[in-house]
Amino acid sequence: MDAQGQAIAQLRDRRFGLFIHWGLYALAARHEWVKNHERLTDEQYQPYFDHFDPDLFDPSAWARAARGAGMKYAVLTTKHHEGFCLWDSDLTDYKATKTPYGKDLVAAFVDAFRAEGLGVGFYHSLIDWHHPEFPVDAVHPQRDDLEFRKATAGRDVSKYADYLHGQVRELLTRYGDIDVMWLDFSYPDSVFEDGSRAGKGRDDWRSEELRAMIKELQPGILVNDRLDIPGDFLTPEQYQPAGPMTRDGAPMPWEACQTLNGSWGYDRDNLDWKPVDLLVRMLVDSVSKDGNLLLNVGPTGRGEFDPRALATLSGLGEWMRQNGRAIYGAGPSEFTPPPDCRYTQRGDRLYLHVFAWPMRHLHLPGLAGRVRYAQLLHDASEIHVSVHESGTAQNTTMGGLGTGTATLSLPIQRPNVEVPVIELFLD
């Protein structure tokens, strides 16, 4: 297996990761696109740079929270669309080392997460609303200011692309082996109100050249699919795919990126928090379709995870502690699960994730004579398996099950776990 094949296998084995969106927008605390949404100028945004001082930042605490949640890797925003860099880039002064905090945050993140045995990835925005050569386009905060658009009409995207490539080179030559380069994003078909081009894509980023450089610097790294050219894996965002994902008809590894509350950056007043059981179902659903889940936390302006985020991660960790072997290294199954359930499988162990607890029985098509033992995974308590011949139902005799169906006899009381899992040992 070559380096990329090994990297894909490792991604699939890990299955569950932490996304971290952190930047100056944490001080605004009202969405990571606040500069765009509120049409803020560089001058209006400057106070967040002037007051960026995350004195409570403890990357080891972040890493412990991720590992405690059952996550196996993490991806950090080295630079988001605002253009602010979390590392000591030689190519700009718009960076953490020039703020009151004055330190390289990427280096601290990498060291802490590696110390906890977690994989490390970098998110890096292709977009930069602060760079003087980034042409104003459909997503630029000052796109509605016609005078500003006229004044900046001479901006040269090729000079910006040189900057983009130079910063990616810094990130991939200063911090050791990186698992994932998560680049975001392309929008080549966007237009202004007059129909003129207002997007950016592969030609603007020089995507083929950028990807080649990334692979030359780190042959084992994975690059996502947002360069407007094919990537190593797919990145569905804020939705769960209906089935395994493909490209040109061929199966592809994929990673659903999801938020805890609809915002990627710290959003103080956002109360739309997803409950733990929903997040567990999203993780299970991803793995059952041969995908990963990359779940986001947006740290505060002082560098901490919100208590609500920590509580959610703790809840996920308790489920993963008992049920992780149904996730790590597992993938889809050829068998069809009963309604309101999902299968994941690892070798001869089939895991039945029960999203809606039934009354007494679950019927498993195609598994008659295939299950040598069954147990609830969280406590290893036995589940009885039987096979009933197809026939007419009469009083207490089940019928209409179809040939080849195995039946599980379940307790009336739903187990007190977010999503019960039944482990089936197959012959």
SVG drawing of the C-alpha trace seen along z (x, -y; Angstrom):
<svg xmlns="http://www.w3.org/2000/svg" viewBox="-54 -55 64 78">
<polyline fill="none" stroke="black" stroke-width="0.4" points="0.0,0.0 1.4,-3.4 1.5,-6.5 -1.9,-7.8 -3.5,-4.4 -2.1,-4.1 -3.4,-7.6 -6.9,-6.8 -6.9,-3.6 -5.8,-5.5 -8.6,-8.1 -11.2,-5.4 -9.8,-3.7 -10.0,-6.8 -13.6,-7.7 -14.1,-10.6 -12.3,-13.9 -12.4,-17.4 -12.7,-20.5 -11.5,-23.7 -12.5,-27.1 -10.6,-29.9 -9.6,-33.4 -10.3,-37.0 -14.0,-36.4 -14.1,-34.7 -14.0,-38.2 -17.0,-39.3 -18.6,-36.1 -21.3,-36.2 -20.3,-33.8 -17.0,-33.3 -18.4,-35.1 -19.2,-38.3 -16.9,-40.4 -18.9,-39.3 -22.3,-39.4 -22.0,-42.8 -19.9,-44.2 -17.1,-45.3 -14.1,-47.2 -10.6,-46.3 -10.7,-49.4 -13.9,-48.3 -12.5,-44.8 -9.1,-46.0 -10.2,-46.1 -10.4,-42.3 -6.8,-42.1 -5.8,-44.8 -7.5,-42.9 -6.7,-39.3 -5.1,-37.9 -6.3,-34.3 -4.7,-34.1 -6.6,-31.0 -5.5,-29.0 -4.4,-25.6 -3.9,-23.3 -3.3,-20.3 -6.8,-20.8 -8.2,-20.9 -6.4,-17.7 -7.6,-15.9 -11.2,-17.0 -10.9,-15.6 -9.4,-12.3 -11.9,-12.0 -14.7,-12.4 -13.3,-9.5 -11.8,-11.6 -8.7,-10.3 -7.6,-13.4 -8.1,-17.2 -8.1,-19.9 -7.3,-23.5 -8.0,-26.6 -4.5,-28.0 -6.2,-30.9 -9.9,-31.5 -11.4,-33.9 -10.7,-36.9 -6.9,-36.4 -5.7,-36.3 -2.9,-33.7 -2.5,-31.6 1.2,-30.9 4.3,-33.1 4.2,-33.5 7.1,-35.3 4.7,-36.6 2.5,-38.9 2.1,-40.9 -1.5,-39.9 -0.8,-37.0 -1.0,-35.9 2.6,-36.8 1.8,-40.5 -1.2,-40.6 -1.1,-41.2 -0.8,-37.4 2.3,-37.3 2.8,-33.5 2.6,-30.9 -0.7,-29.1 -0.3,-26.4 3.0,-25.1 1.3,-24.8 -1.7,-23.0 0.5,-20.5 2.6,-19.7 -0.3,-19.2 -2.4,-17.0 0.5,-14.8 1.3,-14.3 -2.2,-12.9 -1.7,-10.5 -4.0,-12.4 -3.6,-13.0 -3.1,-16.6 -4.6,-18.4 -4.6,-22.0 -7.5,-23.9 -6.4,-26.8 -8.7,-29.3 -8.1,-29.9 -9.9,-33.2 -8.4,-36.2 -10.5,-39.4 -7.5,-41.2 -4.8,-40.7 -4.2,-43.8 -4.1,-41.7 -7.2,-39.6 -9.7,-40.9 -13.1,-41.9 -15.6,-39.2 -19.1,-37.9 -18.1,-36.9 -15.9,-39.8 -17.2,-42.0 -17.0,-45.2 -18.6,-43.8 -21.5,-46.2 -19.3,-49.3 -19.0,-50.3 -16.4,-52.9 -14.2,-50.4 -14.6,-48.0 -13.5,-50.6 -10.5,-51.6 -9.4,-48.0 -10.0,-47.0 -6.3,-46.6 -5.7,-43.9 -3.7,-41.0 -5.0,-37.5 -1.7,-35.9 0.2,-37.9 -2.3,-36.7 -1.8,-33.1 1.9,-33.4 1.2,-34.4 -1.3,-31.5 1.3,-29.0 4.0,-30.5 1.9,-30.2 1.0,-26.6 4.7,-25.8 5.4,-27.3 2.8,-25.2 4.0,-22.0 7.7,-22.6 7.6,-23.8 5.5,-21.4 6.4,-17.9 4.2,-15.3 0.6,-16.6 -2.2,-14.2 -4.7,-16.4 -4.6,-19.7 -8.1,-20.9 -8.4,-23.8 -11.6,-26.0 -13.2,-26.9 -13.8,-27.5 -16.8,-29.3 -16.0,-29.7 -19.5,-30.3 -20.4,-33.3 -21.3,-36.6 -22.0,-40.2 -25.4,-41.8 -24.3,-43.0 -23.4,-39.4 -19.6,-39.9 -17.4,-37.3 -17.3,-37.4 -16.0,-34.0 -12.7,-32.2 -11.6,-28.7 -8.7,-26.5 -7.1,-29.1 -7.1,-31.7 -5.6,-29.4 -3.4,-27.7 -4.8,-24.5 -2.9,-21.9 0.4,-23.5 -0.7,-24.0 -1.7,-20.3 1.5,-19.1 3.6,-21.2 1.6,-19.8 2.2,-16.2 5.8,-16.9 6.4,-18.3 4.4,-15.6 3.6,-12.5 1.5,-10.9 -0.8,-13.9 -4.5,-13.9 -5.9,-16.9 -9.7,-17.6 -11.9,-18.4 -12.4,-22.2 -9.7,-23.3 -12.1,-23.1 -10.2,-19.9 -10.7,-16.3 -9.4,-15.7 -8.4,-12.6 -11.7,-12.7 -15.1,-14.4 -16.4,-16.9 -20.2,-17.2 -20.9,-20.1 -23.8,-20.5 -25.8,-17.6 -25.7,-13.8 -25.3,-12.0 -28.2,-9.7 -25.7,-6.9 -22.1,-6.1 -20.5,-8.9 -19.0,-8.4 -17.1,-10.3 -17.8,-9.4 -19.5,-6.3 -16.6,-5.1 -16.8,-4.9 -14.9,-7.7 -13.8,-8.2 -15.7,-11.2 -15.9,-13.2 -19.0,-15.1 -18.1,-18.3 -20.7,-19.3 -21.2,-22.0 -22.5,-21.7 -24.8,-24.7 -24.8,-25.8 -21.9,-28.2 -18.2,-27.2 -16.7,-30.1 -17.6,-30.9 -21.2,-32.3 -22.1,-33.4 -25.8,-33.9 -26.5,-30.8 -28.7,-28.4 -29.2,-25.9 -27.1,-23.1 -27.5,-19.6 -28.1,-17.0 -25.6,-14.2 -27.9,-11.4 -28.3,-13.3 -24.6,-13.7 -24.1,-10.0 -26.6,-9.1 -24.8,-11.3 -21.5,-9.6 -23.0,-6.2 -24.8,-7.2 -21.5,-8.4 -19.6,-5.2 -22.5,-3.0 -22.0,-4.8 -18.2,-4.5 -17.7,-8.1 -16.1,-10.0 -17.5,-12.7 -15.5,-15.9 -17.3,-17.7 -16.5,-21.4 -15.8,-23.4 -15.2,-27.2 -13.1,-28.3 -13.8,-31.6 -11.7,-34.7 -9.8,-33.7 -8.9,-30.4 -11.2,-28.0 -13.9,-25.6 -17.4,-26.7 -18.8,-24.8 -21.7,-23.6 -19.2,-22.2 -17.2,-20.5 -20.4,-18.9 -21.3,-17.6 -17.8,-16.2 -18.0,-14.5 -21.4,-12.9 -20.0,-11.7 -16.9,-10.3 -19.1,-8.2 -20.9,-6.6 -17.6,-6.1 -16.0,-4.5 -18.5,-1.7 -19.3,-1.5 -16.1,-2.7 -15.3,0.7 -18.4,0.3 -16.9,-2.8 -13.1,-2.6 -12.0,-0.6 -15.6,0.2 -17.4,-0.5 -20.6,0.3 -22.1,3.8 -23.6,5.7 -26.6,6.6 -29.8,4.5 -30.6,3.2 -34.2,3.2 -36.1,-0.2 -34.7,-2.9 -31.3,-1.2 -27.9,-1.3 -25.2,1.4 -21.5,1.0 -19.2,3.9 -15.6,4.8 -14.5,8.3 -16.9,10.9 -18.5,8.5 -21.7,6.8 -22.9,3.9 -26.6,3.0 -27.2,-0.6 -30.8,-0.9 -32.0,-4.5 -35.6,-3.7 -36.1,-1.0 -38.8,1.5 -41.2,3.5 -39.4,6.8 -38.2,7.9 -35.9,6.9 -36.0,8.9 -32.7,9.2 -33.1,10.2 -30.5,12.5 -28.9,13.4 -30.7,16.7 -28.0,19.2 -25.3,16.5 -25.3,15.2 -23.5,17.4 -23.8,15.0 -25.3,11.6 -24.9,9.1 -25.6,5.5 -22.3,3.9 -22.3,1.4 -22.6,4.2 -22.0,7.5 -25.3,8.8 -26.6,11.6 -29.4,11.1 -31.3,14.2 -31.3,15.0 -34.0,17.2 -35.1,18.2 -38.8,18.5 -40.1,20.1 -42.1,17.9 -45.8,18.4 -49.1,17.0 -49.1,15.1 -51.4,16.7 -52.0,15.4 -48.5,15.3 -46.8,17.0 -44.8,14.6 -45.2,14.9 -44.5,13.1 -40.8,12.7 -39.4,14.1 -36.9,16.8 -33.5,16.2 -34.6,13.8 -33.0,13.9 -35.0,12.4 -33.5,10.7 -35.5,10.8 -34.9,7.5 -35.7,6.3 -38.7,4.0 -36.7,1.3 -34.4,-0.6 -30.8,-0.6 -29.7,-3.8 -27.2,-4.8 -27.6,-7.4 -27.8,-4.8 -28.0,-1.1 -25.7,1.1 -26.0,4.9 -22.9,6.7 -23.5,9.7 -20.7,12.4 -21.1,13.9 -20.2,17.3"/>
</svg>
